[in-house]
C-alpha cells in the first residue's frame, strides 16, 4: 500500500516542476530569439563589428576558451569581413585584465590597434551586449563565442537592442569542461538570461 506523500516530498516535487518549467521556458526563448542567426565565418557580412566575449586569462595569456574565440575573430578579420573587434571582459587586475590580454593576442596576430576596442566592464554577457550598444554605438554585430554559449549571447544582445548574429568559436577544450559548460548553460545561465530579459 502506497502512503501519501508527506509535506516535504510534496514541496520537493513542486520545486522540481517549477525548476523544470523555468528551464524549459528559458531554453525556448533563447532558441526562438536566436533562430537562424548562427552563421559560418564565410557568411559574416563585410564591414561587421565582432564582439568577442572574454573568459579566463592567466599570467597574461588567454585560456582555452577565449583563445578559441580570438582565433576565430582573427580568421574573420583576415578574410576582410570584420571592420572592428570589441574585446569585452573583466578588466580588473584580479581577473588578469581580460581585454588587455585579448588586445595583445590580437595585435600579435596582425590586427591593427585602431580596429580593436577594449571594454573592461563587460563583466557578463548581458553587460557586454548592453555596453556594445550604449557605450560603443553598435547597432549590429557578430558575437564570437563557443557553441554552448552562442545562442544565449545572441538572445541577450538582441534584448539589448542590437541586431546580433553569431559565429561559433574554435575550442581545443577538455571534454569535461565542455560538458560542464553545457550543463551550466541549461540549468543556470539560461534562466538567468530570461530573468535579465524580463526585468
C-alpha positions as CSV (number, residue, x, y, z in Angstrom):
1,X,0.0,0.0,0.0
2,X,1.4,3.4,-1.1
3,X,1.5,6.1,1.6
4,X,0.5,9.6,0.5
5,X,3.5,11.9,0.0
6,X,4.3,14.0,3.1
7,X,4.7,17.8,3.1
8,X,8.5,17.7,2.4
9,X,8.0,15.3,-0.6
10,X,5.2,17.5,-2.0
11,X,7.4,20.6,-1.7
12,X,10.3,18.9,-3.4
13,X,8.0,17.7,-6.3
14,X,6.5,21.2,-6.7
15,X,10.0,22.8,-6.7
16,X,11.2,20.3,-9.3
17,X,8.2,21.1,-11.5
18,X,8.8,24.9,-11.2
19,X,12.6,24.5,-12.0
20,X,11.8,22.3,-15.0
21,X,9.3,24.8,-16.2
22,X,11.7,27.7,-15.8
23,X,14.5,25.8,-17.7
24,X,12.1,24.9,-20.5
25,X,10.8,28.4,-20.9
26,X,14.3,29.9,-20.9
27,X,15.6,27.4,-23.5
28,X,12.5,28.0,-25.7
29,X,13.0,31.8,-25.5
30,X,16.7,31.5,-26.4
31,X,16.0,29.1,-29.2
32,X,13.3,31.3,-30.7
33,X,15.2,34.6,-30.4
34,X,18.5,33.2,-31.9
35,X,16.8,31.1,-34.6
36,X,18.6,31.5,-38.0
37,X,21.2,33.8,-36.5
38,X,24.1,31.3,-36.1
39,X,26.3,31.7,-39.2
40,X,29.5,30.4,-40.6
41,X,32.6,32.7,-40.7
42,X,32.3,32.9,-44.5
43,X,28.8,34.3,-44.1
44,X,29.8,37.2,-41.9
45,X,28.6,40.4,-43.6
46,X,31.6,42.6,-44.8
47,X,32.3,45.5,-42.5
48,X,30.9,43.7,-39.4
49,X,31.8,44.5,-35.9
50,X,32.8,41.4,-33.9
51,X,32.0,41.2,-30.2
52,X,34.5,38.7,-28.7
53,X,33.4,37.7,-25.2
54,X,36.1,37.4,-22.5
55,X,36.9,34.4,-20.4
56,X,39.6,33.1,-18.1
57,X,43.1,34.5,-18.7
58,X,46.3,33.6,-16.7
59,X,49.7,35.2,-16.5
60,X,49.0,37.4,-19.4
61,X,47.8,34.6,-21.7
62,X,44.3,33.7,-22.8
63,X,42.8,30.4,-21.6
64,X,41.5,27.8,-24.0
65,X,38.0,29.3,-24.4
66,X,39.0,32.9,-25.0
67,X,41.9,31.8,-27.2
68,X,39.5,29.9,-29.4
69,X,37.2,33.0,-29.6
70,X,40.2,35.2,-30.5
71,X,41.5,32.8,-33.2
72,X,38.1,32.7,-34.8
73,X,37.9,36.5,-34.7
74,X,41.4,36.7,-36.3
75,X,40.3,34.4,-39.1
76,X,37.2,36.5,-39.8
77,X,39.3,39.7,-39.7
78,X,41.9,38.3,-42.1
79,X,39.1,37.3,-44.5
80,X,38.3,41.1,-44.8
81,X,34.8,40.7,-43.3
82,X,35.4,42.4,-40.0
83,X,36.0,46.2,-39.6
84,X,36.3,46.3,-35.9
85,X,36.6,43.9,-32.9
86,X,35.3,44.7,-29.5
87,X,37.1,42.6,-26.9
88,X,34.8,42.6,-23.8
89,X,35.6,41.2,-20.4
90,X,36.6,41.8,-16.9
91,X,39.2,44.5,-16.9
92,X,40.1,44.3,-13.2
93,X,43.6,43.4,-12.1
94,X,42.3,40.5,-10.0
95,X,40.9,38.9,-13.2
96,X,44.1,39.4,-15.1
97,X,42.6,42.3,-17.2
98,X,41.0,40.1,-19.8
99,X,40.6,42.9,-22.5
100,X,44.3,43.8,-22.3
101,X,45.3,40.2,-22.8
102,X,42.9,39.9,-25.6
103,X,44.2,43.0,-27.3
104,X,47.8,41.8,-27.0
105,X,46.8,38.5,-28.6
106,X,45.0,40.2,-31.5
107,X,47.9,42.7,-32.1
108,X,50.4,39.8,-32.2
109,X,48.4,38.2,-35.0
110,X,48.2,41.3,-37.2
111,X,45.0,43.0,-36.2
112,X,45.7,46.8,-36.2
113,X,45.3,48.5,-32.9
114,X,42.9,51.1,-34.3
115,X,40.5,48.3,-35.2
116,X,40.3,47.0,-31.6
117,X,38.0,48.4,-29.0
118,X,38.6,47.4,-25.4
119,X,35.7,47.0,-23.0
120,X,36.9,46.3,-19.5
121,X,33.4,46.5,-17.9
122,X,31.9,43.5,-19.8
123,X,31.5,41.6,-16.5
124,X,29.0,39.2,-18.0
125,X,27.3,38.5,-21.3
126,X,24.4,40.8,-20.7
127,X,26.7,43.7,-19.8
128,X,28.9,43.1,-22.9
129,X,25.8,43.3,-25.1
130,X,24.3,46.3,-23.4
131,X,27.6,48.3,-23.5
132,X,28.2,47.4,-27.1
133,X,25.0,49.3,-27.8
134,X,25.0,52.0,-25.3
135,X,28.7,52.8,-25.0
136,X,30.2,51.9,-28.3
137,X,27.2,52.6,-30.5
138,X,27.0,49.1,-32.1
139,X,23.5,48.5,-33.7
140,X,24.6,45.4,-35.5
141,X,27.3,43.0,-34.6
142,X,28.5,39.4,-34.8
143,X,29.1,37.6,-31.4
144,X,32.1,35.3,-31.3
145,X,32.0,32.6,-28.6
146,X,31.7,28.8,-28.2
147,X,28.5,27.0,-29.4
148,X,27.3,26.2,-25.8
149,X,27.2,30.0,-25.1
150,X,26.4,31.4,-28.5
151,X,22.6,31.3,-28.7
152,X,22.2,32.8,-25.2
153,X,24.7,35.6,-26.2
154,X,22.7,36.3,-29.4
155,X,19.4,36.5,-27.4
156,X,20.9,38.8,-24.8
157,X,22.3,41.1,-27.4
158,X,19.0,41.3,-29.3
159,X,17.3,42.0,-26.0
160,X,19.8,44.9,-25.6
161,X,18.6,46.4,-28.9
162,X,21.4,45.0,-31.1
163,X,20.8,43.2,-34.3
164,X,23.1,40.3,-33.5
165,X,24.3,37.2,-35.2
166,X,26.9,34.8,-34.0
167,X,29.8,32.7,-35.2
168,X,30.8,29.5,-33.2
169,X,34.3,29.8,-32.0
170,X,37.1,27.2,-32.1
171,X,37.7,25.3,-28.9
172,X,40.5,23.0,-28.1
173,X,38.9,22.5,-24.7
174,X,38.7,19.5,-22.4
175,X,35.6,17.4,-22.9
176,X,34.8,17.5,-19.2
177,X,34.8,21.3,-19.4
178,X,32.5,21.4,-22.4
179,X,30.0,19.1,-20.7
180,X,30.1,21.2,-17.5
181,X,29.5,24.4,-19.6
182,X,26.6,22.9,-21.4
183,X,25.0,21.9,-18.1
184,X,25.7,25.3,-16.6
185,X,24.1,27.0,-19.6
186,X,21.0,24.8,-19.4
187,X,20.4,24.9,-15.6
188,X,21.7,28.3,-14.5
189,X,22.7,30.7,-17.3
190,X,19.6,30.2,-19.4
191,X,17.2,31.0,-16.6
192,X,19.3,33.9,-15.5
193,X,19.2,35.3,-19.1
194,X,15.4,35.0,-19.1
195,X,15.3,36.9,-15.8
196,X,17.5,39.6,-17.3
197,X,15.2,40.0,-20.3
198,X,12.1,40.2,-18.1
199,X,13.5,42.7,-15.6
